Amino acid sequence: MTVPPGDAVRAVPAGASADLRSLPELLDRDLVCVDLETTGGNATRSRILEIGLVTIDRDGTIGEWSTLVNPGCRIPGAIAAFTGIDESMVVDAPAFEDVYPELLRRLEGRVFIAHNARFDYGFIKAELRRLDVRWQARTLCTVKLSRRLYPQYPRHNLDALIERHGLGCEARHRALGDARVLRDLLSIYARDIEPSRLQAAASAVLAEVLLPAQLPADLADELPESPGVYRFFGEGDALLYVGKSKNLRTRVLAHFAAAPGARRERELATQVRRVEWEETAGELGALLREARAVKSERPLHNRRLRDSAGVHTLELAPAAPGEPVCVRIAELAGLELDAGAEFYGLFRKARDAKQALEQIARAHGLCLKALGLENAQGSCFAYQLGRCRGVCVGKEPTALHDTRVRLALAASRLKPWPYAGRIAIAERDWRGQADLHVFDAWRYLGTVHEEADLALLADPGLPFDVDVYRLLTRHLADAPAASVIQVEPCKPD
């Protein structure tokens, strides 16, 4: 498809032009409703497929413009099914570098309006950055606007708004079709919402964010409202901090709006010179990448997520026939939580593990000698005080003592790996783009984006990681069964 030479003026529903004429006055500039179709949900690794614009001038004139864009890369099957745009449709389309001058001309001086505006705005910014072109606009997110105008409703995605307001859409999930929906949505707001209330809601969504002077003024514009990991760098590009959030923009900007008493946040805000971020499809991916980054990159200000090296557990050691089971304090590094493993508790120091075991023994009348905590000849000291039932002198059956040991420790038992080999957990962003997180024996092996790549992911030989174990056990407790995919092992060459 070639780029249209000029704006197409399209008829709009009766009264809509008059309704829309009030909006540019409220926002003090002309407007443009924008929608993009893309090859995925991440502006860093995905590209624009289609652009649709509906311009709204102060006199109520409605203009339209759209073009397919050759992304210069493969279109995933899920995206082709979602949008109806396949590679045969874009093979002769212009590249973004060919359409961007016309795009910027049509965006210039207008309020940039989109549904989940950070997504569309972020993609255009990313494409322009690749061309070393600077551009900035005020953005109005219709998701946020709908939440302010209609707080009584729980859902504000575009399908929900189409149904709620009785809107039509000639081409859902195509750029111009969805941009027209936004135009009609604004017309309804201008018609039905009292002007001062509409202006207050729009102004709140448009409110500018104050950033430290040493950071780029357009940082707030570029930050996406999606899950992911962010990094703060200081003087000399020293890594100061790694964090994660379900909403990168909200969390990063919160660092620079710290309360007066938040000393650490204020110190960090004065030291940061550069911000980087990496989007993920969901919260689990952000948590996993944060945990891995903190351990491998050693940011100066992170206090949590330390190495698993040195973390200890209580291991039930195999007993000789007729002998009571012994409890051994073991380092977790190198251990395998297979189906038959019996490990209990997580302790930063061996001393903490020993103290915990002694307290459990006293509380349940267990034998310190049988547990391996005493080397006394004959009976243990607790038996002499009447606190041990006498397994050390043959008065309590060994099997009964072993059962009581397991019952006393049961609440703290580390879960054995419940799958026959590797699994992948699928997370999908709001556009359907997938992150497939691969695990084996509680170890995080990495993330891929296509099921065809699952079996190709090599095992890096990572040790057991306490933080990954905790993240994954919590996630699996609530994860839908359909999100867990059993993975065939990687076949050797």
C-alpha positions in Angstrom: 0.0 0.0 0.0 1.4 3.4 -0.9 1.1 6.4 1.4 -2.0 8.4 0.6 -1.0 11.9 -0.7 -3.3 13.8 1.6 -5.9 13.7 4.3 -9.1 11.9 3.6 -12.1 13.7 5.0 -14.7 11.2 6.1 -18.4 11.7 7.0 -19.0 11.2 10.8 -22.3 10.5 12.7 -24.8 13.3 12.9 -23.8 15.8 15.5 -20.4 14.2 16.1 -18.5 17.1 14.4 -20.2 19.6 16.7 -19.5 17.5 19.7 -15.8 17.0 18.7 -15.4 20.7 18.1 -15.5 21.3 21.9 -12.6 18.9 22.6 -9.8 20.8 20.9 -10.9 23.9 22.8 -10.9 22.0 26.1 -7.4 20.7 25.4 -6.1 23.9 23.8 -4.9 22.3 20.6 -5.8 20.0 17.7 -6.1 16.3 18.3 -5.1 13.1 16.6 -6.4 9.6 17.5 -3.7 7.0 16.8 -3.7 3.2 16.6 -0.9 0.9 15.5 -0.7 -2.7 14.7 2.7 -4.3 15.5 4.6 -7.5 15.2 4.5 -7.9 19.0 4.0 -6.2 22.3 7.6 -5.0 23.0 8.8 -1.8 21.3 12.4 -2.8 21.7 12.2 -6.0 19.7 9.0 -5.6 17.7 8.1 -3.3 14.8 5.2 -1.4 13.4 2.9 -3.1 10.9 0.2 -0.5 10.3 -0.6 3.1 11.3 -4.0 4.6 11.5 -4.7 8.3 12.3 -7.9 10.3 12.7 -7.2 14.0 13.1 -9.7 16.4 14.7 -9.2 20.1 14.0 -10.7 22.9 16.1 -13.4 23.6 13.6 -14.5 19.9 13.8 -13.0 18.8 10.6 -12.2 15.1 10.6 -9.2 13.8 8.6 -8.0 10.2 8.2 -4.8 8.6 7.1 -3.5 5.1 7.2 -0.7 2.9 5.8 0.7 -0.6 6.1 4.3 -0.7 7.0 6.9 -3.3 6.0 8.4 -4.3 9.3 11.5 -5.8 7.8 11.0 -9.0 9.9 8.8 -12.0 10.2 5.2 -11.6 11.3 4.5 -14.1 14.1 1.5 -16.4 13.3 -0.4 -15.2 16.4 -0.1 -11.6 15.3 -1.2 -12.4 11.8 -4.3 -14.2 13.2 -5.0 -11.3 15.6 -4.7 -8.5 13.1 -5.4 -10.2 9.8 -2.2 -8.7 8.4 0.2 -11.3 6.9 3.6 -11.0 5.2 2.0 -11.0 1.7 0.2 -7.8 2.6 3.3 -5.9 3.6 5.9 -7.1 1.1 5.3 -4.1 -1.1 4.4 -1.6 1.7 6.8 1.2 2.5 9.3 0.9 5.4 8.9 3.1 8.5 11.8 5.2 7.3 9.8 6.1 4.2 6.6 7.1 6.0 7.9 8.8 9.1 8.1 12.3 7.6 4.4 12.2 6.6 3.5 10.7 9.9 5.3 13.5 11.9 3.6 16.1 9.7 0.2 14.8 10.7 1.1 14.4 14.4 2.8 17.8 14.7 1.2 20.2 17.3 -1.6 17.8 18.2 -2.5 16.0 21.4 -1.6 12.3 20.8 -4.7 10.2 21.8 -4.6 6.4 22.0 -6.0 3.5 23.9 -3.1 2.5 26.2 -1.3 5.5 24.8 2.1 4.5 26.1 2.1 1.5 23.8 1.5 3.4 20.6 3.6 6.4 21.6 6.4 4.1 22.7 6.5 2.2 19.4 6.6 5.4 17.4 9.4 6.8 19.7 11.3 3.5 19.3 11.1 3.5 15.5 12.2 7.2 15.4 15.0 6.5 17.8 16.4 3.9 15.4 16.5 6.7 12.8 18.1 9.1 15.2 15.0 11.4 15.0 13.7 13.2 18.1 10.0 13.8 18.6 7.7 14.5 21.5 4.0 15.1 22.1 1.5 15.4 24.9 -0.3 12.1 25.2 -3.9 11.4 26.4 -4.6 7.8 27.2 -8.3 6.9 26.7 -8.0 3.9 29.1 -7.0 6.3 31.9 -9.6 8.9 30.8 -12.4 6.2 30.9 -11.3 5.1 34.4 -11.7 8.7 35.6 -15.0 9.4 33.9 -16.6 6.0 34.6 -14.9 4.6 37.8 -17.9 2.4 38.5 -16.9 0.0 35.8 -14.1 -2.5 36.3 -13.1 -3.0 32.6 -11.8 -0.3 30.3 -10.3 -2.2 27.4 -11.5 -1.2 23.9 -13.9 -4.1 23.5 -15.5 -3.2 26.8 -15.9 0.5 25.8 -17.3 -0.5 22.4 -20.0 -2.6 24.1 -20.7 -0.1 26.9 -21.2 2.9 24.6 -22.9 1.0 21.7 -20.1 1.9 19.2 -19.5 0.3 15.9 -16.2 -0.9 14.5 -15.8 -1.7 10.8 -12.4 -3.3 11.2 -11.5 -4.3 14.8 -7.7 -4.9 15.3 -6.9 -2.8 12.2 -5.2 0.5 12.8 -7.7 2.9 11.1 -10.7 1.0 12.4 -9.6 1.2 16.0 -8.6 4.9 15.6 -12.1 5.6 14.4 -13.5 4.0 17.5 -11.5 6.4 19.6 -12.9 9.4 17.6 -16.4 8.1 18.3 -15.6 7.6 21.9 -14.4 11.2 22.3 -17.6 12.4 20.6 -19.7 10.6 23.2 -17.6 12.1 26.0 -18.0 15.6 24.5 -21.8 15.1 24.2 -22.5 13.3 27.5 -19.9 14.6 30.0 -20.2 18.1 31.6 -17.4 20.2 30.1 -15.7 21.2 33.4 -15.7 17.5 34.5 -14.3 16.3 31.2 -11.6 19.0 31.2 -10.6 18.1 34.8 -10.3 14.4 33.9 -8.4 15.1 30.7 -6.1 17.6 32.5 -5.3 15.0 35.2 -4.4 12.4 32.6 -2.3 14.9 30.7 -0.5 16.2 33.9 3.2 16.6 33.4 5.8 14.8 35.6 8.7 16.6 37.2 12.0 14.8 36.7 15.4 15.5 38.2 17.3 18.1 36.1 20.0 15.6 35.1 17.6 13.3 33.3 16.2 13.8 29.8 13.0 15.8 29.7 11.2 13.3 27.6 11.9 10.3 29.8 8.4 10.3 31.2 7.1 10.1 27.6 9.1 7.1 26.7 8.5 4.9 29.8 5.9 2.2 28.9 3.0 1.3 31.1 3.7 -2.4 31.0 5.5 -4.9 33.3 9.2 -5.1 33.2 12.6 -4.5 34.7 14.4 -1.1 35.0 17.9 -0.1 35.8 19.3 3.2 37.2 22.8 4.2 36.3 24.9 6.9 38.0 28.2 8.7 37.4 30.6 6.7 35.2 27.6 4.5 34.2 27.8 2.7 37.6 24.8 0.5 38.1 22.9 1.9 41.1 19.7 -0.1 41.2 17.6 -2.8 39.5 13.9 -2.9 40.1 10.7 -4.4 38.6 7.1 -3.4 38.3 3.8 -4.3 36.8 3.8 -0.7 35.4 7.3 0.5 34.6 6.3 4.2 34.1 4.4 4.5 37.4 7.2 2.8 39.4 10.1 4.6 37.8 8.5 8.0 38.2 7.6 7.2 41.8 11.3 7.1 42.6 11.4 10.8 41.7 8.3 11.7 43.7 9.4 10.3 47.0 7.9 11.5 50.2 9.9 14.0 52.3 11.0 11.3 54.8 12.1 8.8 52.2 15.9 9.4 52.5 17.1 6.4 50.4 14.8 7.3 47.5 15.9 10.9 47.6 19.6 9.9 47.5 19.0 7.5 44.6 17.1 10.2 42.7 20.0 12.7 43.0 22.6 10.0 41.9 20.8 8.6 38.8 22.0 9.8 35.4 20.5 7.3 33.0 17.5 4.9 33.1 17.1 1.7 31.0 14.2 -0.7 31.0 13.2 -4.0 29.5 9.5 -4.9 29.0 8.0 -8.3 29.8 4.7 -9.9 29.0 3.8 -10.3 32.7 4.8 -9.9 36.3 6.5 -13.3 36.6 8.9 -12.4 33.9 9.7 -9.1 35.6 10.3 -10.9 38.9 12.6 -13.5 37.3 14.7 -11.0 35.4 15.0 -8.8 38.4 16.3 -11.7 40.6 18.8 -12.7 37.9 20.0 -9.2 37.3 20.5 -8.4 40.9 22.7 -11.5 41.4 24.7 -11.2 38.2 25.1 -7.4 38.0 25.5 -6.4 41.7 23.7 -3.0 41.7 24.9 -0.8 44.6 21.6 0.0 46.2 19.8 -3.3 46.1 19.4 -5.0 49.5 17.3 -8.0 48.6 17.8 -11.0 46.3 21.2 -12.1 47.3 23.1 -15.2 46.1 21.9 -18.7 47.1 25.5 -19.5 47.9 25.7 -20.0 51.6 21.9 -20.7 52.1 21.4 -23.8 54.2 18.6 -26.3 54.7 17.9 -29.3 56.9 18.3 -32.6 55.0 17.0 -36.0 56.3 20.0 -38.2 55.7 19.4 -41.9 54.9 19.7 -44.1 58.0 21.3 -47.5 58.4 18.9 -50.3 59.0 17.5 -50.1 62.5 19.0 -46.7 63.1 16.9 -43.5 63.6 16.9 -41.0 60.7 19.5 -38.2 61.1 19.1 -34.6 60.1 22.1 -33.0 58.3 22.6 -29.3 57.8 23.5 -28.9 54.1 24.2 -26.0 51.7 21.5 -25.7 49.1 24.0 -25.0 46.2 24.2 -28.1 44.1 21.3 -29.9 45.7 18.5 -31.4 43.6 14.9 -31.2 44.8 13.8 -34.4 43.1 10.7 -36.4 44.0 12.4 -38.3 46.8 14.4 -35.5 48.4 13.6 -34.4 52.0 14.8 -30.9 52.6 13.3 -28.6 55.3 13.6 -24.8 55.7 15.8 -22.1 54.3 18.5 -20.5 56.4 21.1 -17.9 55.6 23.6 -19.4 58.0 24.4 -22.9 59.2 24.1 -21.6 62.8 20.5 -20.5 62.1 19.6 -23.9 60.8 21.1 -25.6 63.9 19.3 -23.3 66.3 16.0 -23.9 64.4 16.5 -27.7 64.6 17.2 -27.5 68.4 14.1 -25.5 69.0 12.0 -28.0 67.0 13.5 -30.9 68.9 12.7 -29.3 72.3 9.2 -28.5 71.2 8.4 -32.0 70.1 10.4 -34.1 72.5 12.8 -35.3 69.8 16.2 -36.9 70.5 19.2 -34.6 69.9 21.5 -37.5 69.7 19.4 -39.3 67.1 19.1 -36.1 65.1 22.9 -35.7 65.0 23.1 -32.7 67.3 24.9 -34.6 70.2 27.7 -37.1 70.3 27.1 -38.3 73.9 27.7 -41.9 74.9 24.5 -43.7 76.0 21.4 -41.5 76.4 21.1 -38.0 75.2 21.0 -35.1 77.7 17.3 -34.4 77.0 16.4 -38.0 78.0 18.1 -37.4 81.3 15.9 -34.4 81.8 12.8 -36.3 80.8 12.4 -34.4 77.4 13.3 -37.3 75.1 11.2 -40.4 74.8 14.2 -42.6 74.7 14.9 -43.6 71.1 18.6 -43.2 72.1 18.4 -46.1 74.6 15.9 -48.2 72.7 12.8 -47.2 74.7 11.0 -45.5 71.7 10.7 -47.5 68.5 13.0 -46.0 65.7 10.1 -45.9 63.2 7.9 -43.9 65.6 10.7 -41.4 66.3 11.3 -41.0 62.5 7.6 -40.4 62.0 7.6 -37.7 64.7 10.6 -36.0 63.1 8.9 -35.8 59.7 5.7 -34.5 61.3 7.6 -31.8 63.3 9.4 -30.7 60.1 6.5 -31.1 57.7 5.4 -27.5 57.6 8.8 -26.3 56.4 9.5 -29.0 53.8 10.7 -27.7 50.5 8.5 -28.9 47.7 9.9 -31.6 45.4 9.9 -30.7 41.7 6.3 -31.9 40.7 6.9 -32.4 36.9 8.6 -35.0 34.8 11.4 -32.8 33.5 11.2 -29.3 32.1 8.1 -27.0 32.0 7.4 -23.6 30.4 5.0 -21.1 32.0 3.3 -18.9 29.4 2.6 -15.2 30.1 0.9 -13.1 27.5 0.7 -9.3 27.3 -2.5 -7.4 26.4 -1.9 -8.0 22.7 -1.3 -11.7 23.0 2.5 -11.6 22.7 3.9 -14.5 24.7 6.9 -14.9 27.1 7.6 -18.6 27.7 9.6 -19.0 30.9 11.4 -22.4 31.1 12.2 -24.2 34.3 13.7 -27.5 35.4 13.9 -28.7 39.0 13.1 -25.2 40.3 15.9 -23.7 38.2 15.1 -20.9 35.7 16.7 -21.7 32.4 15.6 -18.7 30.4 12.7 -17.2 28.3 11.7 -17.7 24.7 8.9 -16.3 22.7 7.9 -19.2 20.4 7.0 -22.8 21.4 9.2 -24.0 18.6 12.2 -22.7 20.5 11.4 -24.4 23.8 13.3 -27.6 23.1 16.3 -25.6 21.8 17.0 -23.8 25.1 20.2 -25.2 26.5 20.6 -25.9 30.3 23.3 -23.5 31.6 23.9 -25.7 34.6 22.7 -23.1 37.1 22.4 -24.2 40.8 19.3 -24.1 42.9 18.2 -20.5 43.5 16.2 -19.7 46.6 14.5 -16.7 45.1 13.5 -18.5 42.0 12.1 -21.3 44.1 10.0 -18.9 46.2 8.8 -17.0 43.1 7.8 -20.2 41.3 6.1 -21.9 44.2 3.9 -18.8 44.7 3.1 -18.5 41.0 2.3 -22.2 40.5 -0.1 -22.1 43.5 -2.4 -19.8 41.5 -1.4 -20.4 37.9 -4.0 -21.8 35.5 -3.1 -25.3 34.4 -3.3 -24.2 30.8 -0.4 -21.8 31.3 2.0 -24.7 32.2 3.5 -26.5 29.2 5.5 -29.8 29.5 8.7 -29.4 27.5 10.6 -32.2 25.8 14.3 -32.2 26.8 16.9 -30.6 24.5 18.2 -33.3 22.2 22.0 -33.6 22.0 23.7 -33.0 18.6 
